[in-house]
């Protein structure tokens, strides 16, 4: 097959037909190109593209159903990219790397419509060819047409059986193709999760599900009951584990809530809420007046901690290295009922004195492998060598946290990654160097949450808890 422009003269008697522009699929293509070319994140790229489409086409020609389809096409294609790449590779006569990325984006959008949605096959092929004509040209549209007609010859299960190696021969590569994760990510998640095939398949399946939107009722500013009342029974459900959480149903829209617009509530995964709650509820002896969030951006956990601190007469210092993220923290904390302070500071070279705080949260930068449901493109963007880049920073920040807490105080080390190199390996290394600190059991601090393992640290999972795969170790300063 040839995906190069076709410059042969058109057959006589066949009039040229101008390609039909489909704003939904053009938008989806533009979002995928931004993710590929600019390392953008879909959740940041999509909202302005959707607004632009509504303004350009008008609400009659681009309504909520169009926005929902565009969102499904983008996220579905990104989540299943690995599986779709393998299917496309089986349908062409050259290595996949030789297909230009824009062509591959159109192909994968088409494959998702064929194999991942209820769009009829003829409509999926036709719409994808029209998109190719608009964004790639007629010559490449013929290539897209030929490939997608081959793909349409079987369903997803049939294709997976053809392109995935047998599980018995290569379990990790089989799971990587079937569940659309890079092989190294499958291996890392399996090591962290432990157990047999069923557990890892459940986890990988959960990574490919569209996550619920969860709100947090910020303590002292509103309550979960008030949020539920404002949403109504059809749009909101209580959180599973956090008393401050509200889950939105299909019809719920966060931006329509006054509490969200006013900052009394925010969008926050329930796993992040549980991390903040566990640190806030850890038992202390003596003073409990000064709290620190040492990596506070973009401000979700800081806003929750600030509200909890205010209820006890304590003060939160929220520190974030990047000034623009520090501004986001300040926005999240604006209106908090108690005293707080937001600063832009490097957590590895803190401006505060040692032993100044009673509670310290250090939610360190990481690979983000725990949030692949929300940022599916991260699975294709991350590399194993990224772990080496994060490792020194994670250890340095944990050292700072332990130096910043008083004797008897508690540090929470958190990551949105279940990778052992970012979780237990970091904690174990630092505790070996610091004889004046010890792990405490975090599990009793999350009553009612099942499946927390053998402890003393906590690892949450999408397939077990319906949250991001957040990790938390609680460490008490003993000397």
SEDOVEX-299607 format. One record per residue (C-alpha): residue number from 0; x, y, z. Coordinates in steps of 0.5 Angstrom, whole numbers. Layout:
residues N
   k     X     Y     Z
 NUM     X     Y     Z
...
***
This chain:
residues 479
   k     X     Y     Z
   0     0     0     0
   1     2     7    -1
   2     0    13     3
   3     4    18    -1
   4     0    23    -5
   5    -3    21   -11
   6    -1    25   -17
   7    -4    21   -23
   8    -9    25   -27
   9   -16    23   -25
  10   -20    19   -30
  11   -24    23   -35
  12   -32    23   -34
  13   -31    23   -26
  14   -32    29   -23
  15   -28    32   -17
  16   -32    31   -10
  17   -30    36    -5
  18   -29    33     2
  19   -34    33     7
  20   -32    37    13
  21   -34    33    20
  22   -32    38    26
  23   -33    32    31
  24   -27    28    27
  25   -23    34    25
  26   -23    36    33
  27   -21    29    35
  28   -15    29    30
  29   -13    36    32
  30   -13    33    39
  31    -9    27    37
  32    -4    31    33
  33    -3    36    39
  34    -2    30    44
  35     4    27    39
  36     7    34    37
  37     7    38    43
  38     7    33    48
  39     0    36    50
  40    -5    32    55
  41   -12    31    52
  42   -15    33    58
  43   -12    40    57
  44   -12    40    50
  45   -20    38    49
  46   -24    44    53
  47   -21    49    49
  48   -22    45    42
  49   -29    44    44
  50   -30    51    46
  51   -28    53    39
  52   -32    48    35
  53   -38    51    39
  54   -37    58    37
  55   -35    56    30
  56   -41    52    29
  57   -46    54    33
  58   -50    50    39
  59   -55    47    33
  60   -49    44    29
  61   -44    42    35
  62   -48    40    41
  63   -47    36    47
  64   -47    29    43
  65   -42    32    39
  66   -38    34    44
  67   -39    27    48
  68   -37    23    41
  69   -31    28    40
  70   -28    26    47
  71   -30    19    46
  72   -26    19    40
  73   -20    22    43
  74   -19    18    49
  75   -21    12    46
  76   -16    12    41
  77   -11    14    46
  78   -13     8    51
  79   -13     3    46
  80    -7     6    41
  81    -2     0    43
  82    -8    -5    41
  83   -10    -1    35
  84    -2     0    32
  85    -2    -8    32
  86    -8    -9    28
  87    -6    -3    23
  88     1    -7    23
  89    -2   -13    21
  90    -6   -10    15
  91     0    -6    12
  92     6    -8     8
  93    11    -4    11
  94    14    -3    18
  95     9     1    22
  96    14     6    24
  97    15     8    16
  98     7    11    17
  99     7    18    18
 100     4    20    25
 101    -2    24    22
 102    -4    18    17
 103    -3    13    23
 104    -8    18    28
 105   -13    18    22
 106   -12    10    22
 107   -13     9    29
 108   -19    14    30
 109   -22    10    24
 110   -20     3    28
 111   -23     6    34
 112   -30     7    31
 113   -30     0    28
 114   -28    -4    34
 115   -29     0    40
 116   -36     4    38
 117   -43     2    36
 118   -42     6    30
 119   -44     2    24
 120   -38    -1    20
 121   -39     3    13
 122   -40    10    17
 123   -34     9    20
 124   -30     7    14
 125   -33    13    10
 126   -33    18    16
 127   -25    16    16
 128   -24    17     9
 129   -27    24     9
 130   -23    26    15
 131   -17    23    11
 132   -19    27     5
 133   -19    34     9
 134   -13    33    13
 135    -9    29     9
 136   -11    29     1
 137   -14    24    -3
 138    -8    20    -5
 139    -7    18     3
 140   -15    18     3
 141   -14    12    -1
 142    -9     8     3
 143   -14    10     9
 144   -19     7     6
 145   -16     0     4
 146   -13    -1    11
 147   -20     0    14
 148   -23    -4    10
 149   -19   -10    12
 150   -20    -8    19
 151   -27    -8    18
 152   -27   -16    16
 153   -26   -18    24
 154   -29   -15    30
 155   -24   -13    36
 156   -24   -20    39
 157   -22   -23    33
 158   -16   -18    31
 159   -13   -19    38
 160   -13   -27    38
 161    -9   -26    31
 162    -4   -20    33
 163    -3   -22    41
 164     2   -27    42
 165    -1   -33    46
 166    -1   -32    54
 167     3   -38    55
 168     9   -36    51
 169    10   -29    53
 170     5   -27    58
 171     7   -20    59
 172     7   -19    51
 173     0   -22    51
 174    -3   -17    56
 175     1   -11    53
 176    -3   -12    46
 177    -9   -14    49
 178   -10    -9    54
 179    -6    -3    50
 180     0    -2    55
 181     7    -2    54
 182    10    -8    56
 183    15    -5    61
 184     9    -2    64
 185     5    -9    65
 186    11   -12    68
 187    12    -6    73
 188     5    -6    75
 189     5   -14    76
 190    11   -13    80
 191     7    -8    85
 192     1   -12    85
 193     3   -19    86
 194    -1   -25    85
 195    -3   -28    78
 196    -6   -27    72
 197   -13   -25    74
 198   -11   -19    78
 199    -7   -16    73
 200   -12   -16    68
 201   -17   -13    72
 202   -12    -7    73
 203   -11    -6    66
 204   -18    -7    64
 205   -19    -1    70
 206   -14     3    66
 207   -18     3    60
 208   -25     5    63
 209   -27    12    63
 210   -26    14    70
 211   -32    18    74
 212   -31    25    76
 213   -31    26    83
 214   -32    32    87
 215   -29    34    94
 216   -33    38    99
 217   -27    42   102
 218   -28    42   109
 219   -30    48   113
 220   -33    51   106
 221   -39    46   104
 222   -41    39   105
 223   -42    33   101
 224   -49    33   103
 225   -50    40   101
 226   -46    38    94
 227   -51    32    93
 228   -57    36    94
 229   -55    41    89
 230   -54    36    84
 231   -60    32    85
 232   -61    24    86
 233   -60    23    78
 234   -53    27    78
 235   -49    25    84
 236   -48    20    89
 237   -44    19    95
 238   -36    18    95
 239   -35    10    96
 240   -29    12   102
 241   -28    19   103
 242   -34    23   107
 243   -32    29   103
 244   -33    26    96
 245   -39    26    91
 246   -39    22    85
 247   -42    25    79
 248   -46    21    74
 249   -47    21    67
 250   -51    28    67
 251   -47    31    72
 252   -42    37    70
 253   -38    40    75
 254   -37    47    72
 255   -45    48    73
 256   -44    48    80
 257   -44    54    84
 258   -40    51    89
 259   -34    49    84
 260   -34    56    81
 261   -34    59    88
 262   -28    54    90
 263   -32    51    96
 264   -31    45    92
 265   -27    42    87
 266   -25    36    82
 267   -21    31    86
 268   -20    24    85
 269   -22    20    92
 270   -15    17    92
 271   -12    24    93
 272   -17    25    98
 273   -16    19   102
 274    -8    21   102
 275   -10    28   105
 276   -15    25   110
 277   -10    19   113
 278    -4    24   114
 279    -9    29   118
 280   -12    23   122
 281    -5    20   124
 282    -5    21   132
 283     0    26   135
 284     3    27   142
 285     3    35   143
 286     3    40   139
 287    -1    40   132
 288    -1    47   130
 289     3    47   124
 290     2    43   117
 291     6    43   111
 292     5    41   104
 293    11    41   101
 294    10    40    94
 295     3    43    94
 296     1    44    86
 297    -4    44    83
 298    -7    45    90
 299   -12    40    91
 300    -9    36    97
 301    -7    43   100
 302   -14    46   100
 303   -17    40   103
 304   -11    40   108
 305   -12    47   110
 306   -19    46   111
 307   -18    40   116
 308   -12    45   119
 309   -17    50   120
 310   -22    46   124
 311   -17    44   129
 312   -14    51   130
 313    -8    50   126
 314    -4    53   120
 315    -2    50   113
 316     4    53   109
 317     3    50   102
 318    10    50    98
 319    11    49    91
 320    17    50    87
 321    14    53    80
 322    11    60    81
 323     5    58    76
 324     3    52    80
 325     4    56    86
 326    -1    61    83
 327    -6    55    82
 328    -5    53    89
 329    -7    60    92
 330   -13    60    88
 331   -15    53    91
 332   -14    56    98
 333   -17    62    97
 334   -23    63   101
 335   -21    58   106
 336   -24    59   113
 337   -17    59   117
 338   -10    62   116
 339    -5    59   111
 340     0    61   107
 341     3    60   100
 342    10    60    97
 343    14    59    91
 344    20    55    94
 345    24    49    92
 346    23    43    97
 347    30    41    96
 348    32    47    99
 349    27    50   104
 350    27    57   107
 351    24    54   113
 352    27    52   119
 353    28    44   121
 354    23    41   126
 355    18    47   124
 356    12    43   123
 357     8    38   126
 358     5    34   120
 359     8    34   113
 360     5    32   106
 361    10    31   101
 362     7    28    94
 363    13    28    90
 364    13    28    82
 365    13    22    79
 366    12    18    73
 367     4    18    74
 368     3    11    72
 369    -3    11    77
 370    -7    16    73
 371    -7    12    67
 372   -15    12    67
 373   -15    20    66
 374    -8    21    62
 375    -8    15    58
 376    -3    18    53
 377     2    18    59
 378     3    10    58
 379     6    12    51
 380    10    18    53
 381    14    15    59
 382    20    11    59
 383    23     6    64
 384    29    11    64
 385    24    16    67
 386    25    13    73
 387    32    14    74
 388    31    22    73
 389    25    22    78
 390    29    18    84
 391    34    23    86
 392    29    28    87
 393    24    24    90
 394    29    22    96
 395    31    29    97
 396    24    31    98
 397    23    26   103
 398    29    27   107
 399    27    35   107
 400    20    32   109
 401    23    28   115
 402    28    34   117
 403    22    39   117
 404    18    35   122
 405    19    36   129
 406    20    30   134
 407    14    26   134
 408    11    29   128
 409     9    25   122
 410    11    25   115
 411     6    23   109
 412    10    21   103
 413     5    20    97
 414     6    19    89
 415     1    18    84
 416     5    12    82
 417     5     4    84
 418    12     3    81
 419    16     0    87
 420    22     4    85
 421    18    10    86
 422    14     8    93
 423    17     3    97
 424    24     3    94
 425    25    10    96
 426    22    10   103
 427    26     4   105
 428    33     7   102
 429    31    14   106
 430    29    10   113
 431    36     6   112
 432    40    12   113
 433    35    15   118
 434    35    12   125
 435    31    17   128
 436    24    15   123
 437    20     9   123
 438    14     7   119
 439     7     7   122
 440     1     3   120
 441    -3     8   115
 442    -9     2   114
 443   -13     4   121
 444   -13    11   118
 445   -18     9   113
 446   -23     5   116
 447   -28     2   111
 448   -23     2   106
 449   -22    -6   104
 450   -16    -9   100
 451   -10    -5   103
 452    -5   -11   104
 453    -1   -12   109
 454     2    -5   111
 455     4    -1   114
 456     4     3   108
 457    -2     4   103
 458    -3     2    96
 459   -10     4    92
 460   -12     1    86
 461   -17     3    80
 462   -20    -4    80
 463   -20    -5    87
 464   -22     2    90
 465   -24     6    84
 466   -19    11    85
 467   -12    13    82
 468    -7     8    84
 469    -4    13    90
 470     1    11    94
 471     2    13   102
 472     7    12   107
 473     7    15   114
 474    13    16   118
 475    14    18   125
 476    20    22   127
 477    23    19   133
 478    29    23   134
***
